[in-house]
Amino acid sequence: MTAEARSTDFHDGGGASAATADAPGHALYKEAAADRLGFWAEQARSLLDWRSAFTQTLDFSDAPVARWFADGTLNVAENCLDRHVRAGLGDRVAIHFEGARGDRQTITYAQLTASVQRAANMLLDLGVRAGDRVVIYLPLIPEAVVAMLAVARIGAIHSVVFGGFSAESLRARIEDAQATLVITADGGWRRGQVSALKPAVDEALRGPGTESVSRVIVVRRCENAVDWDDARDLWWHEQMDAAAPEHAAPAFPAEQPLFILYTSGTTGRPKGIVHTSGGYLTQAAFTHRTVFDIHPERDVYWCTADIGWITGHSYVVYGPLANGATQVLYEGTPDEPQPGRWWDIVDTYGVTVLYTAPTAVRAAMKAGRAIPDARDLSTLRLLGSVGEPINPEAWHWYRSVIGHDRTPIVDTWWQTETGAIMISALPGVTQLKPGSAQDPLPGIVAEVVDEDGHPLEPGGSGYLTLSEPWPSMARGIWGDPDRFVETYWARFPGRYFAGDGARIDDEGDIWVLGRVDDVMNVSGHRLSTAEIESALVEHVGVAEAAVVGAADDTTGQAVHAFVIMTAEGSAGLDRAAMSTTLRDWVGQRIGAIAKPKSVVIVPELPKTRSGKIMRRLLRDLAEGRSVGDTTTLADPTVMDQIAAAM
Ligand code: PRX
């Protein structure tokens, strides 16, 4: 049976709160098709509180940089916090926090609002002003959410750097953003151990280009010993205690930058994707509410992403809080201290909606169904997937073992640059197809095009493009407007293209096939081949490097590196030792997530006569296939030499 033939209806017992066939979804599609801009204006007005109303929905006169709701003003943090308290929802739980070691905090909307007001005053006391950049390098703890919202509240711009990134990656981001303040912690808990963060900040700030940073605020989390610079470092708890408790949220224009989030591209240098306020929050709130069919008064929602990624921004912080939802925030890994921790959390808090990545589903599959089968999981009514294509096998396991064959699954396609979900099934509306991201959401226009940018008929495969602007679209790359145009808008004029291939099936549903550029997707995280290659060649022992992403059972893709060593580097080291050294080197340069699964020392790389490395052939080897067409190689014998080295 093919995956497509096994499509599953949302209505086959989606649980008590699954939507029915006359769900608003149908009307939303019609409304948006009849008047796309009117539809988004209506979402912006009904989902958010505006300090002054906007009169203009979209200004695309400076395309591809869009301005949405530009003459309106609002405060993003107030929309996520104070207004819920004013509406009488102060006692509603905003966050059920569970620390890796089992410590718990229940944080209501009133409490979260109070913390964010205090933190806003703390930032103002330290001289942070609207437009300044604040780098956040924290574990997944409530202070991370408070920090993001406090920065937003005063109109400053946060740039969250995932705690797994190295000191050097942190340094490069601080330099690019010219941040004035860093918020970090002594460390975070990871599998019973302290994973220190402050030392990486110290190291980053010893590096060049970081003179803009005048202060470092440190959250005390693990009480591990840390070095201290009295002129620069401050404890979060002391500053919070000293700050005034109340802060009236000022209004900012809808296009006030909200955050910069760095993501990997096809070059060695990460890009700082810039998102702004009104349009971003509108689409984050709309998609969170609609795709997950959220009923804030009764749902317990859990998105497992870290705030270091876009999913954590839009579906842990901004979307759920704008909607006044109750959510779980969990610091640790799925299997600490033992397998099944995630499923215990689902049962403990009565999670109704779970949003995670296929790689986590595949890891749970590997661990075996006995683990989730020993839990109840009956509160779950909707499951979501994000980050990479979900293979039908994982889809079926997710639905049957975690969802007990009752829950719909929404497979959501989007990117750091799109800011919010773009393509997904809608609960109660869409006939589900395992493996397909399915339909553009209401108000979104996505098309699969051929090499020349012509839309394809059903049945065709080509490039996934977005042909109309959307509210949460990136407004640019920080400090590099030309790169924004070149990267996303040049390949197909008039269309946004960020590198995914896709197929459109006979029913017009979209199947995302993965990246068509040199970007890898490991455990749902984006990594650039070029970035890892440049880290490798910075090592004295490496003359040349080629990196490929090869299919992997658990992580979707895994990083495989092929390197030619210099005479200097190879002296006295055997291949195994050199491989280990280089894996660790990449971990140090970029972060543990970028460590290659294998580093193969080779005598030569496969190159065309013009010197271009044929990564396709290396991928064949790494995936254990027979090597494809080698006739364009300058030296066809090189593949045998590489195979012998593996
Ligand atoms: O290749 C697509 C894949 O992840 C890329 C975006 O990565 P990032 O900006 O890190 O954001 C990840 C979380 C939104 C896309 O270009 N991707 C994301 N979601 C899906 C997906 N591929 C297939 N199906 C998805 N649902």
Residues whose N, C-alpha, C, O or C-beta is under 5 A from the ligand:
A	BS01	PRX	T311 S385 V386 G387 E388 P389 D411 T412 W413 W414 Q415 T416 E417 A437 A498 D500 V512 G514 R515 G524 R526
